[in-house]
């Protein structure tokens, strides 16, 4: 008889968030598949659990996945954990679950904390509909292309980002998506938990002056319906209003293009014609 794979959520910072069911599961399985065995060992030691572990991460998923499957097929039970939060979310654990599904292995979930959902709940933005993007591609052109695809998205969008890439990502978002509300959450459930509710332009200024620390969850407002449905003529009126206030035409066209999704060159040329 085959064993069972348990997908076990672990704390994202505060060890008191570890559930009773998760602890019982880790105590009862035959072995644990961990993203980083050193990180998981600290968790196990804290709760005085001794259990064999196998390293399972994006660089060895194919090889180790086959090993784990073989052990499950022989009747052993396995718990898969990530360094923090729910496995399989922006995590190679999804490959192991798929492998188990394809081979008829029973899989159960032991839910736990999620940085994405926690940040969304604290964001102050719409939570009724949202999409999770995880990490954007670090390559400039690929990142920009993905943001262009997300620009017309009306749902709240959730991203993960590392501190050393944060400013570049915020600038790319502003350049492609225009001004948006954004909530930046870091160190969730930890001593220095911080939640900043602001706009993209203000966030850029904030983190250029104060270098970011810690892993971030970015919760970005979806495009508003009025932005989506604006006509070209209405966009020209917005350009005119900015020019009347003394803003150079080139900058006015660029600002309105960011807000509406229309092309700066077309706004610029048509304004001159009119």
C-alpha positions as CSV (number, residue, x, y, z in Angstrom):
1,X,0.0,0.0,0.0
2,X,1.3,3.5,-1.0
3,X,2.1,6.2,1.6
4,X,0.8,9.7,1.7
5,X,2.4,13.0,0.9
6,X,1.5,15.8,3.4
7,X,1.9,19.4,2.2
8,X,2.6,21.2,5.5
9,X,2.5,24.9,6.0
10,X,5.1,26.4,8.4
11,X,5.5,29.8,10.1
12,X,6.6,32.8,8.0
13,X,8.3,34.3,10.9
14,X,6.6,33.8,14.3
15,X,7.0,30.2,15.5
16,X,3.8,30.5,17.6
17,X,1.9,30.3,14.3
18,X,2.8,26.6,14.0
19,X,-0.4,24.6,14.2
20,X,-1.0,21.6,16.4
21,X,-2.0,19.5,13.4
22,X,1.2,20.5,11.5
23,X,3.3,19.5,14.5
24,X,1.5,16.1,14.8
25,X,2.0,15.5,11.1
26,X,5.8,16.2,11.3
27,X,6.1,13.9,14.3
28,X,4.2,11.0,12.6
29,X,5.6,10.9,9.0
30,X,8.5,8.8,8.1
31,X,10.6,11.6,6.6
32,X,10.5,15.2,5.6
33,X,11.3,16.8,2.2
34,X,12.7,20.3,3.0
35,X,13.6,23.2,0.8
36,X,16.6,23.9,3.1
37,X,17.3,21.2,5.7
38,X,19.3,23.6,7.8
39,X,16.3,25.9,8.1
40,X,13.9,23.1,8.8
41,X,16.3,21.6,11.4
42,X,16.0,24.8,13.5
43,X,12.2,24.5,13.3
44,X,12.3,20.8,14.3
45,X,14.7,21.5,17.2
46,X,12.5,24.2,18.5
47,X,9.6,21.8,18.9
48,X,11.9,18.9,19.9
49,X,11.1,16.8,16.8
50,X,13.6,14.4,15.4
51,X,12.9,13.2,11.9
52,X,15.0,12.1,8.8
53,X,15.1,14.8,6.1
54,X,15.8,14.9,2.4
55,X,16.7,18.0,0.5
56,X,14.2,19.0,-2.1
57,X,14.5,22.3,-4.0
58,X,14.4,23.8,-7.5
59,X,17.9,22.6,-8.4
60,X,17.4,18.9,-7.5
61,X,13.6,18.5,-8.0
62,X,13.8,16.1,-10.9
63,X,16.3,13.7,-9.2
64,X,14.9,13.9,-5.6
65,X,11.3,13.9,-6.8
66,X,11.9,10.4,-8.2
67,X,13.5,9.3,-4.9
68,X,10.6,10.6,-2.9
69,X,8.0,9.0,-5.2
70,X,9.7,5.7,-4.9
71,X,9.7,5.8,-1.1
72,X,6.0,6.9,-1.1
73,X,5.2,4.0,-3.4
74,X,6.9,1.6,-1.0
75,X,4.6,2.7,1.8
76,X,6.4,5.5,3.6
77,X,4.7,8.8,4.5
78,X,6.4,12.1,3.7
79,X,5.8,15.7,4.7
80,X,7.0,18.5,2.3
81,X,7.8,21.9,3.8
82,X,9.3,25.1,2.5
83,X,11.5,27.5,4.5
84,X,8.5,29.6,5.4
85,X,4.8,29.5,4.6
86,X,2.9,27.1,2.3
87,X,4.9,24.7,0.0
88,X,4.0,24.7,-3.7
89,X,3.4,28.4,-3.9
90,X,6.2,29.9,-6.0
91,X,8.0,26.7,-5.0
92,X,9.1,23.4,-6.7
93,X,6.7,21.5,-4.3
94,X,4.1,21.9,-7.0
95,X,6.2,19.5,-9.2
96,X,6.2,16.9,-6.4
97,X,2.4,17.2,-5.9
98,X,1.9,16.8,-9.7
99,X,4.2,13.8,-9.7
100,X,2.2,12.2,-6.9
101,X,-1.1,12.9,-8.7
102,X,0.2,11.3,-11.9
103,X,1.1,8.2,-10.0
104,X,-1.9,7.8,-7.8
105,X,-0.3,8.8,-4.5
106,X,-2.6,10.3,-1.9
107,X,-1.9,13.9,-1.0
108,X,-3.2,15.9,1.9
109,X,-2.8,19.5,2.9
110,X,-2.0,20.8,6.4
111,X,-2.7,24.5,5.9
112,X,-0.6,27.2,7.4
113,X,0.5,30.9,7.1
114,X,1.0,32.5,3.7
115,X,2.9,35.7,3.2
116,X,0.8,36.6,0.1
117,X,-2.6,36.2,1.7
118,X,-1.4,37.9,4.9
119,X,-0.2,40.9,3.0
120,X,-3.4,41.1,1.0
121,X,-5.5,41.0,4.2
122,X,-3.4,44.0,5.6
123,X,-3.2,45.9,2.3
124,X,-6.4,48.0,2.5
125,X,-6.9,47.2,-1.2
126,X,-9.7,45.1,-2.8
127,X,-9.6,41.5,-1.6
128,X,-12.7,40.2,-3.4
129,X,-10.7,39.4,-6.6
130,X,-6.9,39.1,-6.8
131,X,-4.1,37.4,-8.8
132,X,-0.8,36.1,-7.5
133,X,2.3,36.7,-9.7
134,X,5.1,35.7,-7.3
135,X,8.5,37.0,-8.5
136,X,8.9,38.9,-11.7
137,X,11.6,37.9,-14.2
138,X,14.8,39.8,-13.2
139,X,15.6,40.5,-16.8
140,X,14.6,44.0,-17.7
141,X,12.8,43.3,-21.0
142,X,11.0,40.1,-19.7
143,X,9.9,42.0,-16.6
144,X,8.6,44.9,-18.7
145,X,6.7,42.5,-21.1
146,X,5.0,40.8,-18.2
147,X,4.0,44.1,-16.6
148,X,2.6,45.2,-20.0
149,X,0.4,42.1,-19.9
150,X,-0.7,42.9,-16.4
151,X,-1.4,46.5,-17.1
152,X,-5.1,46.1,-17.9
153,X,-5.7,43.7,-15.0
154,X,-8.6,45.0,-12.9
155,X,-7.9,42.6,-9.9
156,X,-5.5,43.3,-7.1
157,X,-2.0,41.9,-8.0
158,X,0.4,40.3,-5.5
159,X,4.1,40.0,-6.1
160,X,7.1,38.9,-4.2
161,X,10.4,40.8,-4.4
162,X,13.9,40.7,-2.9
163,X,15.2,43.9,-1.3
164,X,18.1,44.5,-3.7
165,X,15.7,44.4,-6.7
166,X,12.8,46.3,-5.1
167,X,13.6,49.8,-6.5
168,X,14.1,48.6,-10.0
169,X,10.8,46.7,-9.8
170,X,8.9,49.7,-8.5
171,X,10.3,51.9,-11.2
172,X,9.3,49.4,-13.9
173,X,5.8,49.2,-12.5
174,X,5.4,52.9,-12.5
175,X,6.8,53.3,-16.0
176,X,4.5,50.6,-17.4
177,X,1.4,50.7,-15.2
178,X,1.3,54.4,-14.2
179,X,0.4,55.6,-10.8
180,X,-1.2,53.0,-8.6
181,X,-1.9,52.4,-5.0
182,X,0.5,49.8,-3.5
183,X,1.0,48.2,-0.1
184,X,4.5,46.9,0.7
185,X,4.7,44.4,3.5
186,X,7.9,43.0,5.0
187,X,9.0,40.9,7.9
188,X,5.4,39.8,8.5
189,X,4.7,38.3,11.9
190,X,8.3,39.2,13.0
191,X,9.5,41.8,15.5
192,X,10.1,44.4,12.8
193,X,6.9,43.8,10.8
194,X,6.2,46.8,8.5
195,X,3.2,47.5,6.3
196,X,3.5,50.6,4.1
197,X,0.4,51.8,2.2
198,X,1.3,54.3,-0.4
199,X,1.5,54.9,-4.2
200,X,4.1,53.7,-6.7
201,X,5.8,57.1,-7.1
202,X,5.9,57.6,-3.3
203,X,7.3,54.1,-2.8
204,X,10.1,54.8,-5.3
205,X,11.1,58.0,-3.5
206,X,10.8,56.3,0.0
207,X,13.1,53.3,-0.9
208,X,15.6,55.4,-2.9
209,X,16.2,57.4,0.3
210,X,15.9,54.4,2.7
211,X,17.5,51.2,1.3
212,X,15.0,48.4,1.7
213,X,15.7,45.4,4.0
214,X,14.0,42.0,4.2
215,X,11.8,40.1,1.7
216,X,8.8,42.1,0.4
217,X,5.3,41.3,-0.6
218,X,3.9,43.9,-3.0
219,X,0.1,44.3,-3.3
220,X,-0.7,46.5,-6.2
221,X,-4.1,48.0,-7.1
222,X,-5.7,46.8,-10.3
223,X,-6.5,49.3,-13.0
224,X,-9.7,51.2,-12.3
225,X,-12.6,51.0,-14.7
226,X,-12.6,54.8,-15.4
227,X,-8.9,54.5,-16.4
228,X,-9.8,51.5,-18.6
229,X,-12.6,53.2,-20.5
230,X,-11.1,56.6,-21.1
231,X,-11.4,57.8,-24.7
232,X,-8.6,59.3,-26.8
233,X,-10.4,62.6,-26.8
234,X,-10.6,62.6,-23.0
235,X,-7.0,61.7,-22.8
236,X,-6.2,64.7,-25.0
237,X,-8.1,66.9,-22.5
238,X,-6.0,65.5,-19.7
239,X,-2.9,66.5,-21.7
240,X,-4.3,69.9,-22.3
241,X,-5.1,70.4,-18.6
242,X,-1.5,69.6,-17.7
243,X,0.0,71.8,-20.4
244,X,-2.3,74.7,-19.2
245,X,-0.8,74.2,-15.7
246,X,2.7,74.8,-17.2
247,X,3.8,71.2,-17.7
248,X,5.9,70.7,-20.9
249,X,3.9,68.9,-23.6
250,X,6.4,65.9,-23.7
251,X,6.0,65.3,-20.0
252,X,2.2,65.8,-20.1
253,X,1.8,63.3,-22.9
254,X,4.1,60.8,-21.0
255,X,2.1,61.2,-17.8
256,X,-1.3,60.7,-19.5
257,X,0.1,57.7,-21.4
258,X,1.0,56.1,-18.1
259,X,-2.4,56.7,-16.7
260,X,-4.4,55.5,-19.7
261,X,-2.4,53.0,-21.6
262,X,-2.4,55.1,-24.7
263,X,0.8,55.8,-26.7
264,X,2.7,58.9,-25.8
265,X,3.7,59.6,-29.4
266,X,0.1,59.6,-30.6
267,X,-1.0,61.9,-27.8
268,X,1.9,64.2,-28.5
269,X,1.3,64.4,-32.3
270,X,-2.5,64.7,-32.1
271,X,-2.2,67.5,-29.5
272,X,0.0,69.5,-31.9
273,X,-2.4,69.0,-34.7
274,X,-5.3,70.2,-32.7
